[in-house]
């Protein structure tokens, strides 16, 4: 082992070691020597916590030494390759423009070699969670099921809690009650309330996402409609219609006798005139014919 | 002016007075008939989620309603001929109301098809026909204006119902909204109450001199036969030149008339305009439409246009077509707004004159039967138009072909109308000249009410003898 150490520093001085090496060592030992001393060493930039100053964040990886011929390098985020990052450089970097919670995660620069297995280094970009998807308000009828949800971005993955804000106090919602059930997974959480009760259930619900960096809260308002709610407008409109119809019919009935009278007067003489005319005309015509 | 025309009917239309209240009633009825099916689309998303059906299945509700409304035209005509407008409109209003209230308790999508689609559609048909008919019976001189005002109901009610529906939906959900809409639609009954039957008191009384007795007997026979089963479908209309022109032209026209309205918002979104601005386009369209319809009615009433109102209608159709052909040239949001304004003007002009021209050709007496036949035959193009255009867009991938197709159809129809009406007017002039020579020989026959004949240009005082001529 000492010889091996010396070997890496000088080839010419330790003749005995030199001689040693020309002895036919088993090939697997040779291979072992080569591998154990050919771990690539990569210099990486440090893990970061967002937000950062400035417009951009640069993640750097530098392959300082490796025993095999380096082929190419690329970047991965959260276990998936980032497209268009493949390059033959030893010194590779990845820029994040205006990094947001969406950009947080586990970044890895990967170096591939001709024969040796690829080497990598990890950089963690952390941020406090940011809630991006939630329903601002939900209106449901009594007895139906309401589903409130929240989606977040950020790394590390948060722990979700649901609370109800009533009378100025936050009350945590238990997952064990018969009507409430919470299901949370990674960046998504759901609160399901079955058989909505018009007295107990309406109000402000808060979903809270917490990780080691920070925590965020968003509220959704749940409204429960009474089944009898449309009844009042319905009765109101019906009432208005009945009133209007009565007014119109009464107006007509009151006008009708007047109408008939009015019509009788001009109609009487007019009719007599016209009948006279008809008679006259007919007479005239008959006379002429 | 009017007296000559008036003797064609057996009374003088009031042309005012209570007639304006009737126009208000017709405004409400027509408004609900046209705007109601379109305004229900607000609820579709939630109903679709509730019943777990696809969008096309839920869109059928609107289609069934529209189809029933058009197909039930002849039924409405028969009922109007028999009972008059008022009871029919009130029954129609009650039917739509009942349909909506039943639908609010619906448990499946088929329930909605039947309640909203069939019952609602039937009720709306019973609203539409009588409203048009009664406007025709109350007005003659000012009829284009009255028609234009009555047809304005459609954009006004649509403009009111759209945000109202949104509000109801947010406050009450779809079931509560249907319940309340059922009550709101009952305003059609109020509209029906306004439709007092016109006072036909200038009829000669049967008790007086024999000649009048003969006349009235003949009239009574005529009314009896009109109510008779044989006259349910007035086949003689199919031999009426003006009616045929109207029917053929309109049927082709309807293929391309409504599709641009349906696809305006999707086209705007396709151009990259955001959803809110796309919806704004439809609002602009409705507002422009609202003002253009009464204006067109007023214009149609002027002494220069009234005699040749068919040409005015042909121009409106042509204008529509040209608008659509030029639409693909409109770029960006501003361009689309300009297009929407012009389209609104064109569409408003067309709709205001749509039934006025039929009344002008057929006359108020046979109008009810005529409009029933026209709507049932138009049922096909109205329903098939938008889906065919939609299929065209899907297959060719570009909206401009839709506009080109609609534009070509409308331009074609416009030219057809121009040519055919030129021919028709010439023929009517010839008939009128012929009858003018007849008139000097047999004025006695002006008392006799023969089969109703086509109306000819009103203001030359030679209408009376035309009654003698058959239009065959």
Contacts between the chains, C-beta under 8 A, distances in Angstrom:
chain1	res1	chain2	res2	distance
A	139	B	170	6.6
A	139	B	171	8.0
A	139	B	173	6.9
A	140	B	173	7.8
A	141	B	173	5.6
A	141	B	175	7.5
A	225	B	171	7.6
A	225	B	172	6.4
A	225	B	173	6.0
A	225	B	176	7.1
A	229	B	171	7.6
A	229	B	172	5.9
A	229	B	176	6.1
A	230	B	172	4.7
A	230	B	175	7.8
A	230	B	176	3.4
A	230	B	177	7.4
A	230	B	179	4.9
A	230	B	180	5.4
A	231	B	179	8.0
A	233	B	180	5.1
A	233	B	183	7.5
A	234	B	179	5.6
A	234	B	180	5.6
A	234	B	182	7.8
A	234	B	183	4.9
A	237	B	180	6.8
A	237	B	183	3.8
A	237	B	184	5.8
A	237	B	186	7.3
A	238	B	183	5.3
A	238	B	186	7.0
A	241	B	183	7.3
A	241	B	186	4.9
A	241	B	187	6.2
A	241	B	189	6.4
A	241	B	190	5.7
A	244	B	190	4.6
A	244	B	193	7.4
A	245	B	189	6.3
A	245	B	190	5.7
A	245	B	193	4.9
A	248	B	190	7.1
A	248	B	193	4.3
A	248	B	194	6.0
A	249	B	193	6.2
A	252	B	196	6.1
A	259	B	199	7.2
A	263	B	199	7.1
A	263	B	201	5.2
A	267	B	201	5.7
A	267	B	202	7.7
A	270	B	202	7.7
A	271	B	204	7.6
A	271	B	205	6.6
A	271	B	208	7.7
A	274	B	204	7.2
A	275	B	204	7.3
A	275	B	208	5.0
A	275	B	209	5.9
A	275	B	212	6.7
A	278	B	204	7.5
A	278	B	209	6.5
A	278	B	211	6.0
A	278	B	212	6.2
A	278	B	447	7.1
A	279	B	209	5.6
A	279	B	211	7.9
A	281	B	443	8.0
A	281	B	444	7.7
A	282	B	209	7.8
A	282	B	211	5.3
A	282	B	444	7.5
A	285	B	443	7.5
A	285	B	444	5.4
